[in-house]
Amino acid sequence: MSRSLPLGAPVVHLFIADLRLHDHAALHAGLAQALAEGRPWLALWLPPPAQPTPWGWPRTGARRLAWWHSAAHGLAQGLARHGHPLWCLPDGTTATLQAWISACSPAAVHVLEVPAPEERAVLQTLVAWGIPVHRHGIGTLHEAADLPFTPEAVPTVFTAFRQAVERAHTPVPGPLPVPTRWPAAWQPAENIADRLGWRCLDPQAPDDTALLAGDARHALPWPPADEAPWGGEAAALRHLQRYLDGGHARRYKATRNHLADPWGSSHWSLWLATGALSPRQALAALRAHEAAHGATDGTYWLWFELLWRDHFRWLHRRFGAALYRARGLAPHAPPRPLDPQRLARWMQGETGCDIVDAGMRELAASGYLSNRMRQIVASYWLHELQGDWRVGAAWFEAQLLDHDPCSNTGNWLYIAGLGTDPRGGRRFDPRKQAAQHDPDGAYRRRWLAPDTRP
């Protein structure tokens, strides 16, 4: 479909989960097009969905939404230094997208694609309306052309994926710098923001630090208060360097299953989820650390985890909406009727299983769980309570600050045995897990004290 473009039609960057200026090929490409064609440039952010789930709670809980706004305000600060505002769409509905198209008639849209079904549907809608949409990868370490297999033939088992990537010795591209040349900013028509429900994000808006910090017992290594916005790009890069300078990466393999250690995990996922941190930037910093101090099992395991993140994204690229079926990738799976009472007890941390209840209360109070606790509480919902994996995944989506649709869906299917686990699912015995990872009961006492319910 051809369109006649009005004078001043902008080149648009649609920010979805890439709220940064560093290492951003899509950003560089859009700015270059605007400069080459003499067009203005528009930065537009599509926030995470706010509609309720089929089970009654909002898709994005208040604490997770505050984290996204913190990341967006960080991006707004970075853009402001280059003379550009960050506009925010109210939602990704068809009506909102149509109003946006009518208002600015974009010459092109550049985007870093999130390969999950809903995010891809937004882009497909724009393409159907005749908007040139330029997709610049899916936020992985390697580009599709550099993989030792085509995206349609990505190995379904992670070990096969990892071994093939490592055998290929394909280097990961280095992170791109922040762009230095910027076109003029798009200027909206008078009253357009009020008419369309757009808003321009205030770069100096304060974080809701009380909501983000949550319960004081959390295991999150928050930056100092004067480094807000905590979710922004600058805070992400400072945290990355602090983590490496503190020697924590070297011990990561030994500490990654700790339940309440602020530095036991890298916590890179907090900023990777919003795109305030690029995985290539994280890897480049890790490789520089290894060059200076030597590689260890811990530093290798961080690379290993970044590859897991990539694998889940490539699986989404290959299988798409099939991953979100009740049976996932399995040929069939028996239906699991929902028991509202069981669900409420699990969500509220009142199952009677102390290690699970401690974890669910931490999740509700802080928006965070260690990787080990995520596995324990997910396994309990799936294998002890016989719950539907989609319900558990939806609760994680609402609560987790670092929710990523590809990793969240992939991990739930893996534990349920409906994804790509060659062993057909993973059951974590809660008693054994408590004895192994909380032998003195300190974690359980921390979260199960009678007067500390979230």
One Martini backbone bead per residue (centre of mass of N, CA, C, O) as a GRO file, in nm:
protein
  454
    1MET     BB    1   0.093   0.038   0.026
    2SER     BB    2   0.055   0.361  -0.063
    3ARG     BB    3   0.181   0.687   0.047
    4SER     BB    4   0.125   1.017   0.128
    5LEU     BB    5   0.357   1.249   0.245
    6PRO     BB    6   0.397   1.486   0.449
    7LEU     BB    7   0.543   1.747   0.548
    8GLY     BB    8   0.727   1.627   0.821
    9ALA     BB    9   0.748   1.337   0.829
   10PRO     BB   10   0.842   1.109   1.051
   11VAL     BB   11   1.081   0.938   1.216
   12VAL     BB   12   1.036   0.639   1.408
   13HIS     BB   13   1.080   0.535   1.744
   14LEU     BB   14   0.982   0.226   1.891
   15PHE     BB   15   0.959   0.182   2.216
   16ILE     BB   16   0.960  -0.114   2.430
   17ALA     BB   17   1.252  -0.298   2.522
   18ASP     BB   18   1.475  -0.022   2.466
   19LEU     BB   19   1.571   0.188   2.721
   20ARG     BB   20   1.813   0.329   2.527
   21LEU     BB   21   2.135   0.444   2.369
   22HIS     BB   22   2.304   0.209   2.385
   23ASP     BB   23   2.343  -0.029   2.176
   24HIS     BB   24   2.160   0.085   1.892
   25ALA     BB   25   2.075   0.009   1.580
   26ALA     BB   26   1.790   0.127   1.544
   27LEU     BB   27   1.862   0.413   1.624
   28HIS     BB   28   2.078   0.470   1.414
   29ALA     BB   29   1.899   0.418   1.163
   30GLY     BB   30   1.678   0.632   1.213
   31LEU     BB   31   1.862   0.879   1.228
   32ALA     BB   32   1.988   0.845   0.948
   33GLN     BB   33   1.730   0.876   0.787
   34ALA     BB   34   1.646   1.155   0.884
   35LEU     BB   35   1.905   1.300   0.788
   36ALA     BB   36   1.900   1.214   0.484
   37GLU     BB   37   1.580   1.328   0.449
   38GLY     BB   38   1.506   1.575   0.637
   39ARG     BB   39   1.377   1.465   0.904
   40PRO     BB   40   1.210   1.415   1.165
   41TRP     BB   41   1.208   1.295   1.510
   42LEU     BB   42   1.049   1.017   1.697
   43ALA     BB   43   0.987   0.936   2.037
   44LEU     BB   44   0.824   0.622   2.126
   45TRP     BB   45   0.631   0.479   2.393
   46LEU     BB   46   0.537   0.138   2.479
   47PRO     BB   47   0.383   0.020   2.726
   48PRO     BB   48   0.281  -0.201   2.922
   49PRO     BB   49   0.021  -0.383   2.986
   50ALA     BB   50  -0.307  -0.312   3.165
   51GLN     BB   51  -0.479  -0.534   3.136
   52PRO     BB   52  -0.649  -0.789   3.232
   53THR     BB   53  -0.665  -1.094   3.318
   54PRO     BB   54  -0.855  -1.385   3.316
   55TRP     BB   55  -0.800  -1.383   3.658
   56GLY     BB   56  -0.822  -1.044   3.747
   57TRP     BB   57  -0.544  -0.924   3.709
   58PRO     BB   58  -0.305  -0.728   3.628
   59ARG     BB   59  -0.054  -0.749   3.407
   60THR     BB   60   0.059  -0.482   3.558
   61GLY     BB   61   0.187  -0.402   3.830
   62ALA     BB   62   0.272  -0.138   4.023
   63ARG     BB   63   0.575  -0.201   4.060
   64ARG     BB   64   0.643  -0.267   3.765
   65LEU     BB   65   0.548   0.004   3.650
   66ALA     BB   66   0.751   0.177   3.809
   67TRP     BB   67   1.000   0.053   3.673
   68TRP     BB   68   0.934   0.141   3.385
   69HIS     BB   69   0.922   0.445   3.448
   70SER     BB   70   1.211   0.467   3.536
   71ALA     BB   71   1.333   0.385   3.264
   72ALA     BB   72   1.191   0.609   3.096
   73HIS     BB   73   1.314   0.850   3.249
   74GLY     BB   74   1.601   0.781   3.173
   75LEU     BB   75   1.557   0.814   2.869
   76ALA     BB   76   1.456   1.107   2.878
   77GLN     BB   77   1.723   1.222   2.975
   78GLY     BB   78   1.894   1.135   2.732
   79LEU     BB   79   1.724   1.280   2.511
   80ALA     BB   80   1.738   1.572   2.623
   81ARG     BB   81   2.049   1.607   2.560
   82HIS     BB   82   1.940   1.595   2.231
   83GLY     BB   83   1.649   1.745   2.200
   84HIS     BB   84   1.443   1.509   2.309
   85PRO     BB   85   1.147   1.370   2.348
   86LEU     BB   86   0.923   1.146   2.532
   87TRP     BB   87   0.667   0.964   2.415
   88CYS     BB   88   0.341   0.836   2.532
   89LEU     BB   89   0.146   0.580   2.504
   90PRO     BB   90  -0.136   0.441   2.644
   91ASP     BB   91  -0.139   0.207   2.415
   92GLY     BB   92  -0.181  -0.091   2.178
   93THR     BB   93  -0.426  -0.024   2.037
   94THR     BB   94  -0.583   0.028   1.749
   95ALA     BB   95  -0.691   0.312   1.811
   96THR     BB   96  -0.420   0.435   1.898
   97LEU     BB   97  -0.263   0.376   1.637
   98GLN     BB   98  -0.449   0.531   1.445
   99ALA     BB   99  -0.413   0.807   1.579
  100TRP     BB  100  -0.113   0.828   1.537
  101ILE     BB  101  -0.103   0.806   1.229
  102SER     BB  102  -0.288   1.052   1.175
  103ALA     BB  103  -0.105   1.266   1.324
  104CYS     BB  104   0.205   1.186   1.173
  105SER     BB  105   0.272   1.017   0.933
  106PRO     BB  106   0.494   0.805   0.908
  107ALA     BB  107   0.772   0.722   0.720
  108ALA     BB  108   0.891   0.547   0.966
  109VAL     BB  109   0.976   0.245   1.153
  110HIS     BB  110   1.180   0.176   1.434
  111VAL     BB  111   1.284  -0.152   1.575
  112LEU     BB  112   1.310  -0.359   1.857
  113GLU     BB  113   1.226  -0.675   1.872
  114VAL     BB  114   0.969  -0.855   2.025
  115PRO     BB  115   0.909  -1.216   1.996
  116ALA     BB  116   0.621  -1.172   2.090
  117PRO     BB  117   0.299  -1.176   1.998
  118GLU     BB  118   0.195  -0.891   2.081
  119GLU     BB  119   0.434  -0.722   1.973
  120ARG     BB  120   0.409  -0.828   1.679
  121ALA     BB  121   0.119  -0.731   1.625
  122VAL     BB  122   0.177  -0.432   1.614
  123LEU     BB  123   0.362  -0.445   1.364
  124GLN     BB  124   0.159  -0.583   1.172
  125THR     BB  125  -0.041  -0.352   1.174
  126LEU     BB  126   0.142  -0.139   1.045
  127VAL     BB  127   0.198  -0.293   0.784
  128ALA     BB  128  -0.105  -0.316   0.694
  129TRP     BB  129  -0.107   0.018   0.675
  130GLY     BB  130   0.180   0.096   0.521
  131ILE     BB  131   0.415   0.088   0.720
  132PRO     BB  132   0.745   0.123   0.749
  133VAL     BB  133   0.912  -0.155   0.902
  134HIS     BB  134   1.213  -0.165   1.096
  135ARG     BB  135   1.391  -0.449   1.189
  136HIS     BB  136   1.652  -0.492   1.463
  137GLY     BB  137   1.608  -0.748   1.581
  138ILE     BB  138   1.584  -0.935   1.927
  139GLY     BB  139   1.809  -0.886   2.153
  140THR     BB  140   2.074  -1.038   2.088
  141LEU     BB  141   2.395  -1.130   2.058
  142HIS     BB  142   2.318  -1.251   1.790
  143GLU     BB  143   2.269  -1.273   1.473
  144ALA     BB  144   2.109  -1.466   1.252
  145ALA     BB  145   2.353  -1.486   1.039
  146ASP     BB  146   2.561  -1.599   1.281
  147LEU     BB  147   2.438  -1.858   1.302
  148PRO     BB  148   2.461  -2.226   1.282
  149PHE     BB  149   2.157  -2.153   1.210
  150THR     BB  150   1.845  -2.118   1.152
  151PRO     BB  151   1.568  -1.989   1.300
  152GLU     BB  152   1.395  -2.250   1.203
  153ALA     BB  153   1.651  -2.445   1.344
  154VAL     BB  154   1.645  -2.416   1.632
  155PRO     BB  155   1.728  -2.565   1.897
  156THR     BB  156   1.528  -2.687   2.159
  157VAL     BB  157   1.782  -2.758   2.311
  158PHE     BB  158   2.006  -2.591   2.491
  159THR     BB  159   2.265  -2.760   2.471
  160ALA     BB  160   2.271  -2.761   2.161
  161PHE     BB  161   2.280  -2.459   2.127
  162ARG     BB  162   2.536  -2.396   2.288
  163GLN     BB  163   2.735  -2.585   2.142
  164ALA     BB  164   2.703  -2.459   1.862
  165VAL     BB  165   2.790  -2.171   1.935
  166GLU     BB  166   3.070  -2.245   2.056
  167ARG     BB  167   3.187  -2.395   1.805
  168ALA     BB  168   3.167  -2.145   1.603
  169HIS     BB  169   3.307  -1.879   1.719
  170THR     BB  170   3.116  -1.641   1.718
  171PRO     BB  171   3.126  -1.324   1.744
  172VAL     BB  172   3.030  -1.067   1.939
  173PRO     BB  173   2.923  -0.777   1.900
  174GLY     BB  174   2.993  -0.479   1.974
  175PRO     BB  175   2.904  -0.206   2.126
  176LEU     BB  176   2.740   0.072   2.068
  177PRO     BB  177   2.733   0.392   2.064
  178VAL     BB  178   2.626   0.685   2.120
  179PRO     BB  179   2.485   0.902   1.945
  180THR     BB  180   2.589   1.224   1.780
  181ARG     BB  181   2.360   1.245   1.559
  182TRP     BB  182   2.076   1.474   1.536
  183PRO     BB  183   1.779   1.553   1.462
  184ALA     BB  184   1.500   1.695   1.454
  185ALA     BB  185   1.220   1.750   1.624
  186TRP     BB  186   0.912   1.667   1.654
  187GLN     BB  187   0.612   1.866   1.601
  188PRO     BB  188   0.323   1.905   1.738
  189ALA     BB  189   0.022   1.976   1.726
  190GLU     BB  190  -0.209   2.147   1.858
  191ASN     BB  191  -0.345   1.949   2.116
  192ILE     BB  192  -0.268   1.648   2.052
  193ALA     BB  193  -0.213   1.523   2.325
  194ASP     BB  194  -0.494   1.559   2.447
  195ARG     BB  195  -0.656   1.420   2.217
  196LEU     BB  196  -0.475   1.131   2.234
  197GLY     BB  197  -0.326   1.076   2.524
  198TRP     BB  198  -0.065   1.193   2.536
  199ARG     BB  199   0.276   1.201   2.674
  200CYS     BB  200   0.538   1.381   2.820
  201LEU     BB  201   0.817   1.298   2.966
  202ASP     BB  202   0.965   1.369   3.263
  203PRO     BB  203   1.301   1.372   3.331
  204GLN     BB  204   1.252   1.469   3.656
  205ALA     BB  205   1.099   1.245   3.756
  206PRO     BB  206   1.035   1.073   4.026
  207ASP     BB  207   1.064   0.811   4.199
  208ASP     BB  208   0.897   0.537   4.354
  209THR     BB  209   1.081   0.432   4.604
  210ALA     BB  210   0.889   0.291   4.799
  211LEU     BB  211   0.773   0.089   4.593
  212LEU     BB  212   1.038  -0.031   4.483
  213ALA     BB  213   1.171  -0.122   4.752
  214GLY     BB  214   0.979  -0.208   4.954
  215ASP     BB  215   1.081  -0.440   5.140
  216ALA     BB  216   1.362  -0.451   5.351
  217ARG     BB  217   1.417  -0.777   5.290
  218HIS     BB  218   1.532  -0.759   5.036
  219ALA     BB  219   1.764  -0.865   4.743
  220LEU     BB  220   1.829  -0.565   4.639
  221PRO     BB  221   2.084  -0.357   4.475
  222TRP     BB  222   2.030  -0.062   4.522
  223PRO     BB  223   2.082   0.234   4.453
  224PRO     BB  224   2.127   0.524   4.538
  225ALA     BB  225   1.904   0.778   4.565
  226ASP     BB  226   2.089   0.983   4.383
  227GLU     BB  227   2.054   0.761   4.122
  228ALA     BB  228   1.815   0.846   4.009
  229PRO     BB  229   1.689   0.639   3.806
  230TRP     BB  230   1.702   0.305   3.871
  231GLY     BB  231   1.590   0.206   3.572
  232GLY     BB  232   1.810   0.335   3.424
  233GLU     BB  233   2.087   0.344   3.228
  234ALA     BB  234   2.291   0.460   3.430
  235ALA     BB  235   2.232   0.256   3.658
  236ALA     BB  236   2.299   0.003   3.497
  237LEU     BB  237   2.602   0.068   3.441
  238ARG     BB  238   2.685   0.095   3.736
  239HIS     BB  239   2.603  -0.185   3.830
  240LEU     BB  240   2.780  -0.348   3.643
  241GLN     BB  241   3.051  -0.234   3.756
  242ARG     BB  242   3.013  -0.306   4.055
  243TYR     BB  243   2.989  -0.608   4.021
  244LEU     BB  244   3.271  -0.649   3.895
  245ASP     BB  245   3.452  -0.489   4.100
  246GLY     BB  246   3.349  -0.684   4.348
  247GLY     BB  247   3.384  -0.996   4.237
  248HIS     BB  248   3.105  -1.151   4.184
  249ALA     BB  249   3.146  -1.303   3.912
  250ARG     BB  250   3.358  -1.512   4.021
  251ARG     BB  251   3.110  -1.637   4.225
  252TYR     BB  252   2.839  -1.703   4.082
  253LYS     BB  253   2.808  -2.016   4.080
  254ALA     BB  254   2.807  -2.028   4.408
  255THR     BB  255   2.561  -1.787   4.447
  256ARG     BB  256   2.296  -1.819   4.259
  257ASN     BB  257   2.126  -1.992   4.501
  258HIS     BB  258   2.079  -1.770   4.671
  259LEU     BB  259   1.804  -1.619   4.848
  260ALA     BB  260   1.944  -1.329   5.013
  261ASP     BB  261   2.169  -1.210   4.811
  262PRO     BB  262   2.242  -0.914   4.661
  263TRP     BB  263   2.529  -1.053   4.523
  264GLY     BB  264   2.461  -1.345   4.412
  265SER     BB  265   2.344  -1.189   4.186
  266SER     BB  266   2.347  -0.976   3.915
  267HIS     BB  267   2.062  -0.835   3.821
  268TRP     BB  268   2.045  -0.775   3.510
  269SER     BB  269   1.741  -0.837   3.450
  270LEU     BB  270   1.618  -0.566   3.530
  271TRP     BB  271   1.749  -0.413   3.268
  272LEU     BB  272   1.696  -0.614   3.037
  273ALA     BB  273   1.382  -0.604   3.036
  274THR     BB  274   1.379  -0.285   2.938
  275GLY     BB  275   1.668  -0.212   2.791
  276ALA     BB  276   1.876  -0.043   2.969
  277LEU     BB  277   2.034  -0.308   2.898
  278SER     BB  278   2.270  -0.459   2.711
  279PRO     BB  279   2.393  -0.769   2.645
  280ARG     BB  280   2.654  -0.669   2.503
  281GLN     BB  281   2.748  -0.485   2.727
  282ALA     BB  282   2.769  -0.700   2.944
  283LEU     BB  283   2.971  -0.882   2.792
  284ALA     BB  284   3.196  -0.676   2.748
  285ALA     BB  285   3.248  -0.631   3.050
  286LEU     BB  286   3.312  -0.925   3.116
  287ARG     BB  287   3.553  -0.959   2.921
  288ALA     BB  288   3.724  -0.735   3.048
  289HIS     BB  289   3.742  -0.870   3.323
  290GLU     BB  290   3.881  -1.129   3.225
  291ALA     BB  291   4.132  -0.991   3.102
  292ALA     BB  292   4.222  -0.871   3.389
  293HIS     BB  293   4.142  -1.147   3.595
  294GLY     BB  294   4.012  -1.378   3.471
  295ALA     BB  295   3.864  -1.675   3.436
  296THR     BB  296   3.563  -1.841   3.552
  297ASP     BB  297   3.295  -2.014   3.638
  298GLY     BB  298   3.131  -1.757   3.690
  299THR     BB  299   3.174  -1.608   3.418
  300TYR     BB  300   3.070  -1.836   3.243
  301TRP     BB  301   2.778  -1.847   3.370
  302LEU     BB  302   2.690  -1.574   3.259
  303TRP     BB  303   2.704  -1.655   2.966
  304PHE     BB  304   2.507  -1.889   2.994
  305GLU     BB  305   2.261  -1.705   3.073
  306LEU     BB  306   2.260  -1.534   2.816
  307LEU     BB  307   2.199  -1.781   2.635
  308TRP     BB  308   1.927  -1.848   2.751
  309ARG     BB  309   1.794  -1.589   2.667
  310ASP     BB  310   1.837  -1.635   2.366
  311HIS     BB  311   1.686  -1.903   2.335
  312PHE     BB  312   1.403  -1.795   2.405
  313ARG     BB  313   1.396  -1.600   2.162
  314TRP     BB  314   1.432  -1.807   1.934
  315LEU     BB  315   1.184  -1.973   2.007
  316HIS     BB  316   0.985  -1.742   1.948
  317ARG     BB  317   1.064  -1.709   1.655
  318ARG     BB  318   0.980  -2.004   1.577
  319PHE     BB  319   0.682  -2.052   1.748
  320GLY     BB  320   0.534  -1.842   1.902
  321ALA     BB  321   0.205  -1.890   1.993
  322ALA     BB  322   0.247  -2.195   2.069
  323LEU     BB  323   0.369  -2.132   2.358
  324TYR     BB  324   0.062  -2.028   2.472
  325ARG     BB  325  -0.048  -2.285   2.514
  326ALA     BB  326  -0.157  -2.515   2.731
  327ARG     BB  327   0.051  -2.733   2.580
  328GLY     BB  328   0.237  -2.591   2.413
  329LEU     BB  329   0.467  -2.821   2.258
  330ALA     BB  330   0.286  -3.035   2.312
  331PRO     BB  331   0.071  -3.265   2.172
  332HIS     BB  332  -0.043  -3.303   2.472
  333ALA     BB  333  -0.274  -3.205   2.750
  334PRO     BB  334  -0.427  -3.205   3.028
  335PRO     BB  335  -0.658  -3.051   3.182
  336ARG     BB  336  -0.666  -2.764   3.425
  337PRO     BB  337  -0.849  -2.686   3.662
  338LEU     BB  338  -0.954  -2.418   3.848
  339ASP     BB  339  -0.862  -2.341   4.187
  340PRO     BB  340  -0.917  -2.061   4.365
  341GLN     BB  341  -0.805  -2.144   4.645
  342ARG     BB  342  -0.529  -2.241   4.562
  343LEU     BB  343  -0.441  -1.984   4.426
  344ALA     BB  344  -0.465  -1.792   4.669
  345ARG     BB  345  -0.263  -1.941   4.850
  346TRP     BB  346  -0.022  -1.912   4.665
  347MET     BB  347  -0.017  -1.601   4.625
  348GLN     BB  348  -0.025  -1.547   4.959
  349GLY     BB  349   0.136  -1.762   5.124
  350GLU     BB  350  -0.092  -2.029   5.219
  351THR     BB  351  -0.014  -2.352   5.183
  352GLY     BB  352   0.197  -2.475   5.425
  353CYS     BB  353   0.464  -2.430   5.270
  354ASP     BB  354   0.725  -2.256   5.381
  355ILE     BB  355   0.907  -2.202   5.131
  356VAL     BB  356   0.679  -2.106   4.946
  357ASP     BB  357   0.556  -1.881   5.126
  358ALA     BB  358   0.808  -1.709   5.140
  359GLY     BB  359   0.833  -1.654   4.835
  360MET     BB  360   0.547  -1.526   4.785
  361ARG     BB  361   0.596  -1.290   4.982
  362GLU     BB  362   0.836  -1.168   4.847
  363LEU     BB  363   0.708  -1.109   4.576
  364ALA     BB  364   0.479  -0.916   4.688
  365ALA     BB  365   0.694  -0.715   4.846
  366SER     BB  366   0.929  -0.676   4.583
  367GLY     BB  367   0.940  -0.813   4.283
  368TYR     BB  368   1.116  -1.068   4.388
  369LEU     BB  369   1.325  -1.357   4.290
  370SER     BB  370   1.508  -1.599   4.296
  371ASN     BB  371   1.578  -1.850   4.089
  372ARG     BB  372   1.525  -2.079   4.290
  373MET     BB  373   1.245  -1.977   4.391
  374ARG     BB  374   1.102  -1.988   4.122
  375GLN     BB  375   1.123  -2.295   4.092
  376ILE     BB  376   0.978  -2.379   4.351
  377VAL     BB  377   0.699  -2.229   4.314
  378ALA     BB  378   0.635  -2.340   4.033
  379SER     BB  379   0.643  -2.640   4.099
  380TYR     BB  380   0.418  -2.634   4.309
  381TRP     BB  381   0.192  -2.542   4.121
  382LEU     BB  382   0.226  -2.777   3.909
  383HIS     BB  383   0.285  -3.056   4.099
  384GLU     BB  384   0.105  -3.012   4.364
  385LEU     BB  385  -0.152  -2.824   4.252
  386GLN     BB  386  -0.213  -2.855   3.943
  387GLY     BB  387  -0.148  -2.612   3.767
  388ASP     BB  388  -0.158  -2.371   3.538
  389TRP     BB  389   0.099  -2.222   3.380
  390ARG     BB  390  -0.043  -1.953   3.289
  391VAL     BB  391  -0.112  -1.851   3.571
  392GLY     BB  392   0.171  -1.832   3.688
  393ALA     BB  393   0.289  -1.650   3.464
  394ALA     BB  394   0.090  -1.411   3.515
  395TRP     BB  395   0.185  -1.351   3.805
  396PHE     BB  396   0.475  -1.289   3.732
  397GLU     BB  397   0.418  -1.059   3.536
  398ALA     BB  398   0.289  -0.868   3.752
  399GLN     BB  399   0.537  -0.879   3.974
  400LEU     BB  400   0.795  -0.875   3.814
  401LEU     BB  401   1.036  -0.656   3.736
  402ASP     BB  402   1.195  -0.880   3.529
  403HIS     BB  403   0.998  -0.926   3.317
  404ASP     BB  404   1.004  -1.165   3.043
  405PRO     BB  405   0.830  -1.322   2.806
  406CYS     BB  406   1.037  -1.533   2.710
  407SER     BB  407   1.153  -1.635   2.982
  408ASN     BB  408   0.894  -1.693   3.134
  409THR     BB  409   0.767  -1.894   2.939
  410GLY     BB  410   1.007  -2.087   2.908
  411ASN     BB  411   1.032  -2.168   3.211
  412TRP     BB  412   0.747  -2.278   3.260
  413LEU     BB  413   0.755  -2.496   3.039
  414TYR     BB  414   0.998  -2.646   3.143
  415ILE     BB  415   0.881  -2.732   3.423
  416ALA     BB  416   0.610  -2.858   3.291
  417GLY     BB  417   0.687  -3.017   3.013
  418LEU     BB  418   0.596  -2.803   2.748
  419GLY     BB  419   0.870  -2.766   2.608
  420THR     BB  420   1.241  -2.826   2.601
  421ASP     BB  421   1.265  -3.053   2.802
  422PRO     BB  422   1.416  -3.364   2.789
  423ARG     BB  423   1.274  -3.460   3.082
  424GLY     BB  424   0.969  -3.351   3.107
  425GLY     BB  425   1.044  -3.184   3.352
  426ARG     BB  426   1.041  -3.011   3.685
  427ARG     BB  427   1.079  -3.128   4.015
  428PHE     BB  428   1.071  -2.959   4.334
  429ASP     BB  429   1.147  -3.050   4.636
  430PRO     BB  430   1.079  -2.861   4.905
  431ARG     BB  431   1.235  -3.003   5.131
  432LYS     BB  432   1.504  -3.032   4.988
  433GLN     BB  433   1.541  -2.731   4.918
  434ALA     BB  434   1.542  -2.626   5.208
  435ALA     BB  435   1.783  -2.798   5.311
  436GLN     BB  436   1.988  -2.683   5.093
  437HIS     BB  437   1.907  -2.345   5.089
  438ASP     BB  438   1.773  -2.342   5.413
  439PRO     BB  439   1.903  -2.490   5.676
  440ASP     BB  440   1.845  -2.251   5.909
  441GLY     BB  441   1.574  -2.077   5.823
  442ALA     BB  442   1.619  -1.769   5.758
  443TYR     BB  443   1.433  -1.714   5.518
  444ARG     BB  444   1.169  -1.804   5.652
  445ARG     BB  445   1.178  -1.607   5.891
  446ARG     BB  446   1.182  -1.346   5.729
  447TRP     BB  447   0.879  -1.414   5.578
  448LEU     BB  448   0.702  -1.562   5.838
  449ALA     BB  449   0.649  -1.355   6.020
  450PRO     BB  450   0.351  -1.253   6.159
  451ASP     BB  451   0.424  -0.919   6.124
  452THR     BB  452   0.520  -0.950   5.782
  453ARG     BB  453   0.291  -0.922   5.602
  454PRO     BB  454   0.219  -0.776   5.291
   0.00000   0.00000   0.00000
